[in-house]
Amino acid sequence: MADTHTYKFDVKMTCSGCSGAITRVLERAKADGVSEFTVNLETQEVLVTGSIPYEDVLAKIKKTGKEVRGSPLGRDCLVTMH
């Protein structure tokens, strides 16, 4: 069984359309190993849990055209293994 990771991204979102775009991308990413996610427009945070690598999640979020702040080694990325 693959390790499960939880990643936290700071994503610049200004409206429900922005958060909706992130939600749609992550829904489709469930086929690639995302097991669950939370998109919070108010805090501009996205939490993603699954077996998918960090770089893959980052690339999917960036495809929406939204600014993603932080790096995989920064304080804004939680990485936990279950």
C-alpha positions as CSV (number, residue, x, y, z in Angstrom):
1,M,0.0,0.0,0.0
2,A,1.3,3.5,-0.9
3,D,2.1,6.0,1.8
4,T,-0.5,8.7,2.4
5,H,0.7,12.3,2.6
6,T,-1.1,15.5,3.5
7,Y,0.0,18.7,1.8
8,K,-0.9,22.3,2.6
9,F,-0.8,24.9,-0.2
10,D,-1.4,28.6,0.1
11,V,-3.3,29.5,-3.1
12,K,-4.3,33.0,-4.1
13,M,-8.1,32.8,-4.6
14,T,-10.3,35.9,-4.8
15,C,-13.8,34.4,-5.4
16,S,-15.9,31.3,-5.5
17,G,-14.9,30.8,-9.1
18,C,-11.3,30.5,-8.1
19,S,-12.0,27.9,-5.4
20,G,-14.3,26.1,-7.7
21,A,-11.5,25.7,-10.3
22,I,-9.2,24.2,-7.6
23,T,-12.1,21.9,-6.5
24,R,-12.7,20.7,-10.1
25,V,-9.0,20.0,-10.7
26,L,-8.7,18.1,-7.4
27,E,-11.9,16.1,-8.0
28,R,-10.3,14.8,-11.3
29,A,-7.1,14.1,-9.5
30,K,-8.8,11.5,-7.3
31,A,-8.1,9.1,-10.2
32,D,-4.3,9.9,-9.7
33,G,-4.2,9.3,-6.0
34,V,-5.9,12.2,-4.2
35,S,-8.1,10.7,-1.5
36,E,-9.5,13.8,0.0
37,F,-9.1,17.6,-0.1
38,T,-10.3,20.8,1.4
39,V,-10.4,24.2,-0.4
40,N,-10.8,27.2,2.0
41,L,-11.4,30.4,0.1
42,E,-11.4,32.5,3.3
43,T,-8.0,31.3,4.5
44,Q,-6.7,30.7,0.9
45,E,-5.5,27.3,2.0
46,V,-5.8,24.0,0.2
47,L,-5.2,20.7,2.0
48,V,-4.7,17.6,0.0
49,T,-4.4,14.0,1.3
50,G,-3.5,11.0,-0.8
51,S,-0.7,8.9,-2.3
52,I,0.0,11.4,-5.1
53,P,3.4,13.1,-5.0
54,Y,3.6,16.7,-3.9
55,E,5.0,17.8,-7.3
56,D,2.0,16.3,-9.1
57,V,-0.5,18.1,-6.9
58,L,1.4,21.4,-7.3
59,A,1.3,21.0,-11.1
60,K,-2.4,20.3,-11.1
61,I,-3.2,23.4,-8.9
62,K,-0.9,25.6,-11.0
63,K,-2.7,24.5,-14.2
64,T,-5.7,26.5,-12.9
65,G,-3.6,29.7,-13.3
66,K,-3.8,30.5,-9.6
67,E,-0.7,31.7,-7.7
68,V,0.6,29.0,-5.4
69,R,2.8,30.4,-2.6
70,G,5.4,28.4,-0.8
71,S,7.6,25.4,-1.5
72,P,7.6,21.7,-0.6
73,L,10.1,22.4,2.2
74,G,8.5,25.5,3.5
75,R,6.2,25.8,6.6
76,D,3.2,25.9,4.3
77,C,3.5,22.2,3.4
78,L,2.6,19.6,5.9
79,V,3.8,16.2,5.0
80,T,2.6,13.3,7.1
81,M,2.8,9.6,6.5
82,H,0.1,7.2,7.7
